[in-house]
Amino acid sequence: MFIYLIVAFGPVLAIFFFLRAKDIYEKEPMKLLLIAAGVGMLSVIPVGIIEGLGRSIADVPSMSVRELAHMAFWEIAFVEETFKALAFFVVAYWNKHMNEPYDGIMYATSAALGFAAIENLMYVLMGGLGTGFIRAITAVPAHAMMGLLIGYFAGRAKFSKIPILKPFLIILGFTLAVLFHGTYDFIALWQVPFSGLLLVPLLILMLLTSLLLIKDAQKRSPFRAAYMLKQRLERLQRKRGSGIFSSAVFPPDKTSDAVDESPYLYASGGVEKLKDIPDNYLNGFEDVQPPDGESVDDSENT
């Protein structure tokens, strides 16, 4: 039984910690991520009830292409993505801890992976370890990537300065998730020889899209500039010896709803907001100059 749990939950945990490692600038509290995953797990119940009212997988061989498409896109993809999205929005979207675009990815994929964990366990128990190994590189990452689509666009929506774009971005993310999910299920259920091979380019496309969205969400973080500045100042400190800078830190109240607060730079001359720091502070070490009214005597550090 233990090996079944490893095969069922191993891919879920691997993807979760990969995405968490990408949350560079301000990691989310594990407790809230687990709550999102837990609600995602519970969403298996209403999904199972609703899908049970439709046609069974056993009916697939006798279905027409149109009937199969209806089942894949509407009865499965739309229903599952709806409840995974609800789990994310109920737990995290309005929470104060969701204070940067990447957080949408973290919470939405946590909910999706919670759903995938229970679904995967059921498939492994019914189909055996072979089914689990196949799903580890297909269905489980697919669920995560669909959740990522919802979370990325929801994160963009929450921090958009154009109100009219907010519902559009949320609907766009959900629609893309349903389309990818429906296409995946249609191919997986299609009773045509070697049709399953079409999942390979689809999964590659989804993976490349997900990696691009992760990178873009990271760049949009309000904490990114302070993080990068801190890294450069620390390297500059090591290069010059003691240097004039003590540290670069985030605002004291990182849980504030005001996500646009500028991080602060602590220098020997006092505290300045990052937005007031000259551009050349970020461009390279050779051009870095101390704040007005201060000087650096390199001879002290040689």
Secondary structure, 3 states (H helix, E strand, C coil): CHHHHHHHHHHHHHHHHHHHHCCCCCCCCHHHHHHHHHHHHHCHHHHHHHHHHCCCHHHHHHCCHHHHHHHHHHHHHHHHHHHHHHHHHHHHHCCCCCCCHHHHHHHHHHHHHHHHHHHHHHHHHHHCHHHHHHHHCCHHHHHHHHHHHHHHHHHHHHCCCCCCHHHHHHHHHHHHHHHHHHHHHHHHHCCCCCHHHHHHHHHHHHHHHHHHHHHHHHHCCCCHHHHHHHHHHHHHHHHHCCCCEEEEECCCCCCCCCCCCCCEEEECCEEEEHHHCCCHHHHCCCCCCCCCCCCCCHHHHC
